[in-house]
Amino acid sequence: MKFSTVSDWLDWQSSVHSQSIDMGLDRIRSVYNKLISQPLAKKIIVVGGTNGKGSTTAFLEAMYVAAGYRVGVYTSPHLLHYNERIRLQGEPVSDESLCQAFDQVETAREDVSITYFEFGTLAAFDLFQNNNLDIAILEVGLGGRLDAVNLVEPDVSVVTNVQLDHESWLGDTREKIAFEKFGIGRANKPLIFSDDNPPNNIDELVAEQQLNLLQLGNEFGFAIQDMTWQWWSQNNKKFGLPHPGLKGEHQYRNAATALMATECLAEDLPLSMNHIRVGLAQCQLPGRFQVISEPNESIIILDVAHNPHGIHTFVKNLSSLHKIGNHSVVLAMLADKAVAEIIEALKPAIDFWYVAGLDVDRGLSAKDLQEKVLQQGVNAEDVACVNTVTEAVNKARSKLEKHDKLIIIGSFYTVAEALPLVIGNGN
């Protein structure tokens, strides 16, 4: 084996390919064909979309695990540990299993250059094909059509929504991005779409690819009630559903989307109402409107939202909470995001800003972020420029008073650095 630890494997993988992102399936397909000799699972669901992919995947995982099926999940990125990306029966795979899978990928790779993401995707596929899974749930990394996950043949495809993000790779209009994301669909197979404001070319894409489109509001939907909520499709209805374990009004949409996917596979992988209720209620996913209480009755809210659509959704959810104290934010972002639009969306909800830098590829420095915040009309006296997320979180927490809220947002990297500081009140 080339390396004996996950960290050594990952350090090396970062240097194998000249680019961190290199979209396309030609290079990786030859490795996939050598590595994968049997189905990843009896059934496969592929989940794409701009926002909500991780939450929808988590709801699916929770329901199928509750039912006792053998479940494999591949998702990205991770927050604290790389192993979070590949889960079996709801648990991250072990270091030993991951290293063995990496070694299998390296053997199959020979002289083909693949990216860090592609390496991990193939490792997940190798683990899944060797675990006799009932279902594999695969989250798309970027786009869809040219993403490594699209090497597999899904039984059901999901596109949560189509918004502007990653324009450098996917295109600068929602129609161009829809073309990429709908590339995970397969002819005559279900493609579930839960965007209530579809791009203009959806009908064209569906016709060209001969997709069996199941669209929220047409083929399925939901209604929220005081104590429960209900879901319906053309062939079924489910009443008395518990409120989703993931917080925020948008999570009903993600849960409804997940339920439609399970409905498509109900003949082969049936779920009882008890399995559905347990899965929906117990579903947890760090960094999605995650609320942590501080000892002085202030709260911290962490969210990985990093594009305008995600930020608008966050602000809407935040507005549903009573505003008694002050709202402060620790904001750190990647430079290639729609920074000005995100700041503008956050402005009405924030009293004080702690802007921090991200010391990662494409990370925006604290100074540059401060300049962008000021350019959006935020008063200079309401902005503190701090070098790192860690420093910003520690400074912000020291200022929290009773009923204040501290928001930590802007990137997966932001939440990943902050989360260990605030879990269990930092103990």
Secondary structure, 3 states (H helix, E strand, C coil): CCCCCHHHHHHHHHHHCCCCCCCCCHHHHHHHHHHCCCCCEEEEEEEECCCCHHHHHHHHHHHHHHCCCCEEEECCCCCCCHHHHEEECCEECCHHHHHHHHHHHHHHHCCCCCCHHHHHHHHHHHHHHCCCEEEEEEECCCCCCCCHHHHCCCCEEEECCCCCCCHHHHCCCHHHHHHHHHHHCCCCCEEEECCCCCCCCHHHHHHHHCCEEEEECCCEEEEECCCCEEEEECCCEEEEECCCCCCCCHHHHHHHHHHHHHHHCCCCCCCCHHHHHHHHHHCCCCCCCEEEECCCCCEEEEECCCCHHHHHHHHHHHHCCCCCCCEEEEECCECCCCHHHHHHHHHHHCCEEEEEECCCCCECCHHHHHHHHHHCCCCHHHEEEEEEHHHHHHHHHHHCCCCCEEEEECCHHHHHHHHHHHHHHHC
